Amino acid sequence: MQQFFFEVKIQTQGKSLTPIDDLLAQEIQTRGLDAGLLTIWCKHTGASLLVQANADDDVKADILTFFDDLVPKNPGRYRHKPDQPDNAPSHLRALLTQTQISLPVRDGLLPLGDVQSLYLFEHREASKTRRLLAHYIGDALPDETNFLVM
């Protein structure tokens, strides 16, 4: 059993759900990761991670609407007075979701359900470059060298 760390960057388009499972699957295959546990850590307080349905874009729209209703951008509502009015609501939205998620890797694949995707949930309105740190613990194919062993 070994452990590996790698980082991925994702450019968001403002408040949105960006699918990242294909990007992570590519990293898993490139690095020869075979069977183990992959933990993803979002290194930001204005974004989070979630597994959700991918078969209908209306699901994503409903999630965005739900969070806008639950934690609205409303100047004067929050004590936190940052330079951007969406800062405090984005922190609360991240609080209600996850900044880390662990997924199994089996036979070099993320075994998500048929209509599931892993998403980076951007809570800020502006486009951001988000960094995710991945930690894998498990087995790897023997002749792969394209990773950082820690």
C-alpha positions in Angstrom: 0.0 0.0 0.0 1.3 3.4 -0.9 0.1 7.0 -0.7 0.3 9.8 -3.2 -0.5 13.5 -3.3 -1.4 15.6 -6.3 -3.0 18.9 -7.0 -5.5 19.9 -9.7 -6.7 23.4 -10.7 -10.2 24.1 -11.9 -11.3 27.3 -13.5 -14.9 28.1 -12.5 -17.4 30.3 -14.3 -18.7 32.0 -11.2 -21.5 30.5 -9.2 -21.9 27.1 -10.7 -21.5 23.3 -10.3 -18.5 22.2 -12.4 -18.1 18.5 -13.0 -14.7 17.3 -12.0 -15.0 13.5 -12.1 -13.6 13.2 -15.6 -10.6 15.3 -14.7 -9.9 13.2 -11.6 -10.5 10.0 -13.6 -7.8 11.2 -16.0 -5.4 11.9 -13.1 -6.1 8.4 -11.7 -5.3 6.7 -15.0 -2.3 8.9 -15.7 -0.8 8.1 -12.3 -1.6 4.3 -12.5 -3.7 4.3 -9.3 -5.5 1.0 -9.1 -7.5 0.3 -5.9 -7.7 2.5 -2.8 -9.3 5.6 -1.4 -9.0 9.1 -2.9 -9.7 12.0 -0.7 -10.2 15.4 -2.3 -9.6 18.6 -0.3 -10.9 22.0 -1.5 -8.4 24.6 -0.4 -11.0 27.4 -0.4 -13.8 28.8 1.8 -15.9 30.0 -1.0 -16.3 26.6 -2.8 -17.1 23.1 -1.9 -17.5 19.5 -3.2 -20.5 17.3 -3.8 -21.8 14.2 -5.5 -25.0 14.9 -7.3 -27.2 13.8 -10.3 -25.9 14.6 -13.7 -28.7 13.4 -16.0 -30.7 16.6 -16.0 -29.3 20.2 -16.0 -32.4 21.3 -14.1 -31.0 19.5 -11.0 -28.0 21.9 -11.0 -30.3 24.9 -11.6 -32.5 23.7 -8.6 -29.5 23.4 -6.4 -28.3 26.9 -7.2 -31.8 28.3 -6.6 -32.1 26.4 -3.3 -28.8 27.9 -2.0 -29.7 31.4 -3.2 -33.0 31.1 -1.3 -31.4 29.5 1.8 -28.4 31.9 2.0 -29.2 35.0 0.0 -26.8 37.7 -0.9 -28.3 40.5 1.1 -26.2 43.5 2.2 -26.7 44.2 5.9 -27.9 40.7 6.7 -24.4 39.4 7.8 -21.9 40.8 10.3 -19.0 39.9 8.1 -18.3 42.9 6.0 -15.9 42.0 3.3 -15.0 43.9 0.2 -17.3 41.7 -1.9 -21.0 41.3 -1.0 -21.0 37.6 -2.0 -18.2 36.7 0.4 -20.2 36.0 3.6 -22.9 34.1 1.8 -20.3 32.0 0.0 -18.7 31.0 3.4 -22.1 29.9 4.7 -22.9 27.9 1.6 -19.5 26.1 1.9 -20.3 25.5 5.6 -23.5 23.7 4.6 -21.8 21.4 2.1 -18.4 19.7 2.1 -14.8 20.9 1.6 -13.5 17.4 1.4 -14.9 14.2 0.0 -13.5 10.6 -0.1 -14.3 8.2 -3.0 -13.2 4.7 -3.6 -11.0 3.9 -6.6 -11.6 0.4 -8.0 -9.7 -1.0 -11.0 -8.4 2.5 -11.8 -11.9 4.0 -11.9 -14.1 6.2 -9.7 -17.2 3.9 -9.3 -19.8 6.6 -9.3 -23.5 5.7 -10.0 -24.9 5.8 -13.5 -26.3 9.3 -13.1 -23.8 10.7 -10.6 -21.0 13.2 -11.0 -18.5 14.8 -8.6 -18.8 18.6 -8.7 -16.8 21.6 -7.6 -19.6 23.9 -6.2 -18.4 27.5 -6.8 -20.3 29.8 -4.4 -18.7 33.1 -5.5 -20.2 35.1 -8.4 -16.9 35.8 -10.1 -14.8 33.3 -12.1 -12.1 31.7 -9.8 -9.2 29.4 -10.2 -9.7 26.8 -7.5 -7.1 24.3 -6.2 -7.9 20.8 -5.0 -5.4 18.7 -3.1 -5.9 15.0 -3.7 -4.6 12.3 -1.4 -4.7 8.7 -2.5 -3.9 5.7 -0.3 -3.9 2.3 -1.9 -2.3 0.2 -4.6 -0.8 1.5 -7.8 0.4 -0.2 -11.0 4.1 -1.1 -10.5 5.8 0.9 -13.2 4.1 4.3 -12.9 6.4 7.2 -11.8 4.2 10.2 -12.6 3.3 11.0 -9.0 4.6 12.5 -5.8 5.1 9.9 -3.1 4.9 11.1 0.5 
